[in-house]
Amino acid sequence: MTPWRKEVYKAITSSPIGGKVLDLGGSRQSGYHELLKGVERFDIVNLDPETEPDYHFDLESVFLLPDDSYDGILCLNILEHIYNYRGFLSECHRVLKRNGTLIVAVPFLVQVHPSPRDYFRYTNEALMKILTEAGFHHISIQSIGSGVGLALAQIFYNALKFSLLRLIAEWKGRFFDAVVSLIKEESFLSKKYYPLGYVVTAQK
């Protein structure tokens, strides 16, 4: 598992999401559903039948779902693949119940990964702006990672090929970042400047 995915799973474990949740682009085989203890039911939207989706429609278009129908929405590693992000976030807002929670995980220092397209990398400032424009409030944005060391381990993850080499690179990266943080917590080498990505929590 990549450093990015490990850090995202760790971050969402404490996410304030529960009840009936819509998982956009998710899968029943991904292993993160059990991390979210307050969820009573997951409905999955995906075009791939192997993910065992409940709904099968294009996330670039109008969601085939009624207004105010979900307590929460999960959007993990999806937003970068959506060209019409304004329409997408507007639809998320529409199908959420009042005070419903949106959880977004979006990569930043991660290689291009078409699925089938890869359009964007968002900064925390961009995420705050586009979510505010979509009508969300109480927006919290968490930088994911530990600094430049882990960012380099993530960038080289696929190139290293072998699991042992990947683990060594990750350990070294985390160790380097820990040493740097002891010297100066908010240095220019920290996750503030070298995030693997962001996990965002927002309310309707």
N, C-alpha and C positions, 0 to 999 in steps of 0.2 A: 504494500500500500504506500502511495506517495506521501511525502511529508505534508503536502497541502491537504490531502484527504484525511490523514490522521488528525491534523489540527482542526479541521472543520468538524469532524465527528466529536472531538473533545469540546468544541465551543457550543455545539447545538444541544449537548446533553443537559445544559442548564437553561435552555431556551424556554420562555414562558408561553408555550403553545400547548393546546389541549382540545378536547372535544372532538368534533368532526373536522378532519383535516384533509385538504386537497394537496396532493403531491404532484407537482407539475414536472413532467419529464422524468419521473422517478421509476423505481422498480421494486418489486417484492423480494428480489434477490440481493439487494444492495447492502443489507445488514444494519442500516441506521434507524429503522423504524423502532426497534426495541430500545433505543437510547432515549426515546421521548416517552416518558412514563405516563404523562397525563392524557395521552391521545386515546380516545375511545374507538375511533375508526379512521382508517386511511382510504381515500379514494384516489386512484392513480390515473393520470392522463399521460398517454404515450402512444406514439405511432408504431412502436415495435411490439408485436404480439408476444414476444418472448418475455417481456417485462410483466405480463399478466395484468394489463391495464383494465380499469373499470370504464374508462372513456377513451375514445380514439378520435382525436381531432387535432388540427394544426394550431399550435400556440401562437402563430403569427396572425391568426384570424380571431373573430369573435368566439368566445368560449360558449360551447353549447350547454350552458348551465344557467339556472335562474339566479336572480339577484339575491343578495343577503342569505346565501345558502351554506356557508362554511364558517366555522369558528377560527380556523387557521389555514394558512397556505404555506407550503414548503416549496422553495425554488432553489435547489442546490445544483450549482454548476450548469445553469440553464441560461441566465440572462445574457452572457457573452455570445450565445448562439442565436439570439433574437435580434433581427434587424429593426423591426417595428417595436422597439422597446417602450415607446410611449403608449401605443395601443395595448401592449401586453400588460403594463402596470395599471392602466385604466381598467382593464378587464379583471385583474386581481382585486382591485379596489371594489369593483361592482359586485363580485360574487362573495366577498367577505361580509359577514354580519357586522353590525355596529360594534365597535371596540374589538373587532377581530384582529388577529395577529398575523403579520407576514414575516417569514424568515427567508432571507436571501443569502446565499453563499456564492460569491463571485471571485474568480481568480484574477491575479494581477501579474506577478512574476512567474508565469507558467507558460510552457511552450504552446505554440499554435496547435490546436486540437480540433479539427473540423468534425462536426457531428450533425448534419453533413457540412455545415458552415461554421466559421468562427469569426465574428465580426468585431468585437470590442474588448478593450480592457478599461475598467472604470477606476478612477481615484475615489477616495472617500468624499471629496468635495462634489464630484459629479453625482455620486450616489445620493448624497443629501439633497441635491438640487432636483434630480429627476423624481425622487420619491415625494418630495414636497409638492412639486408641480402636479403629481398624480393624485394628491389629496391626502396623503398619509401624514400622521403626526407622531409625536413621541418616538422619533427616529433615533436609534442607537447604532453606531457603526464601530465594529471592533476590528482592529488590524490583526491579521493572522500571521503567525510565524514567530521567529525570535531575533531576526536580523539578517545581515548580509550572508553569514555563514550558511544558514539553513536555506536562504534563497538560492545560493549557488548549488547546494545539494539537490534542490528541486529542479533547477535548470539542467543539471547533468544526469538526472534520474534515468531517463530513457536511454541515454548514450552509454551508461555504465553496464547495462544489460543484465549483469549477474546480481542476485539478491545480496550476497555478502559485500560486494563493492558498494552497492547502494546504501546498505546499513552503515558501513564504515564512513562513507561520505556524510551521511546524516549525523552520525555521532560527532564527527569532527566539526561539522557546521554548528551543531548545538553547543559544543564545548567552546568554540571560538566566540560565539555570541554571548555565552554566559560570562566569559572572561571580560569581554568588552563592556557588558552591562555592569560589572563590578567596578570598572573604572569610571564609567559615566553612563547612567541609565538611559538618557535620551540623546545619545550620540548620533552623528550622521550615519552611523552603521546600524542603527536600531531598526526594529520592524516598522517604525513610523515612516522611514524612508525606503525600506526594502521589505514591504509586506508580500507574503505569498498571495494574499488576497484579503477579502473582507467578509465578515458575517454581519448582516444587518437585521435588526429587529425593528418593525414599524407597526403602528396601529392605524386602523381605519377611523 
